[in-house]
Amino acid sequence: MFSTSDTIVAIATPAGRGGLGVIRISGPDAGRVAGELVGRNKPFKARHATFAKLDVASGISRTGDQVVVTFFPAPSSYTGENVAEVSAHGSPVVLSAILRRAIDAGARLAEPGEFTLRAFLNGKVDLVQAEAVADLIDAVTPLQARAAFDQLEGTLTGAIGRIEGDLFDVIAKLEASLDFPDEGYHFVGAAEARTALASVTERIEELLAQSARGRLVREGAQVAIVGAPNVGKSSLFNALLNANRAIVTAIPGTTRDILTERADIGGLSLALIDTAGVRETADVVEQQGVSRTRETLRVADLVLVVLDRSREMTAEDRGILAETESQPRVVVLNKSDLPTVIAEAGVAISARTGAGLDGLIAAIASELTSDGSDQRDQPAVTNVRHAVLLERARAALLSATGALADEVSEEFPLLDLQEAGHALQEITGRRTSDDLLHHIFATFCIGK
């Protein structure tokens, strides 16, 4: 596990050139190290920006810059420790020189996520909020950013805390009954305890019901566009991306390989996959493309089956419909700007004009979320770790409820209830192993 008693330093801004670059220092000697960087002997004023000139030796030359140092004394800082942030011009040469000088002054190069780990250990954030920091940094759609920010603000933490409080009340009453076995006094009856646990279980199930949609928001999904040659798959691919990414011609079999692009569609981060047209062909290269299309079908979270509604259904069309019948799919009736020939049920669009695309995007979101939930109703659970622990808590609660129905001694349901409580505590980090913490924070970027 990381040491938390020394002073750490890292470049907190992305690699590369920029207008500004920030060096973050945290630990007991943060103020002294920052002072050495700019040749200042007196303490920095708390939470004030201090302009200074920096002159750092770098190999055989010297590196200089005009910087701003901001000092945050413990505990009123991001990490809960003394923190100094040095804002310099975003030159990699300058930032590297400052970093080396800070290390020479006694700081240690921070590990990935070590600043946020210290914030967690010092009680500035819980584990859900710490994970939300990483999610917010990684967000590529507004919906992902909002979901992460809601968790950073404590939405899920508050919900878990209220559930845990009600569960603790039942546990306390059952334990009190065990403390007075000779008197035969029960602080809570079996029926009352079952009613209370039913309420707790119901609220956990409500959170779990959101988890599939939440994971979709956080992790995205793979959407494969399939169909016979020349039905407009690549045109639809380009229309959804709002860019001419795939080559479109009137020649059947133009697309011969898998083409993937990530896009924000309806607030969801989706990997759109344009595939080769499915048909029997003697062309060896096209055969490879068709084979890859079928491999893509097996791993896609959703399939868009594209039909040309301006022509009669072909054997290839019917084969693709049959092949994808058991998969999550949306049937797309392309070329709605032309006279309709087929009567297949589906979402009518024109990839050429853009007509119907809003309806298709809504259908994609509805099919992926399974319940048709409005994506604006932000789910509280987006992390698979949280969902697994909620499932564990739910199973333990159901077991305890069954034991209470059998009117056994309080000690038996208590074992299950304590297991449920431990699972809830693991979500927020009140009960977490060092190995898990290392695994979570090692996924962060250095400097955060």
Secondary structure, 3 states (H helix, E strand, C coil): CCCCCCCEEEECCCCCCEEEEEEEEECCCHHHHHHHHHCCCCCCCECCEEEEEEEEEECCEEEEEEEEEEEECCCCCCCCCCEEEEEEEECHHHHHHHHHHHHHCCCEECCCCHHHHHHHHCCCCCHHHHHHHHHHHHCCCHHHHHHHHHHHCCHHHHHHHHHHHHHHHHHHHHHHHHHCCCCCCCCCCHHHHHHHHHHHHHHHHHHHHHHHHHHHHHHCEEEEEEECCCCCHHHHHHHHHCCCCCCCCCCCCCCCCCEEEEEEECCEEEEEEECCCCCCCCCHHHHHHHHHHHHHHHHCCEEEEEEECCCCCCHHHHHHHHHCCCCCEEEEEECCCCCCCCCCCCEECCCCCCCCHHHHHHHHHHHHHCCCCCCCCCCCCCCHHHHHHHHHHHHHHHHHHHHHHCCCCCHHHHHHHHHHHHHHHHHHCCCCCHHHHHHHHCCCCCCC
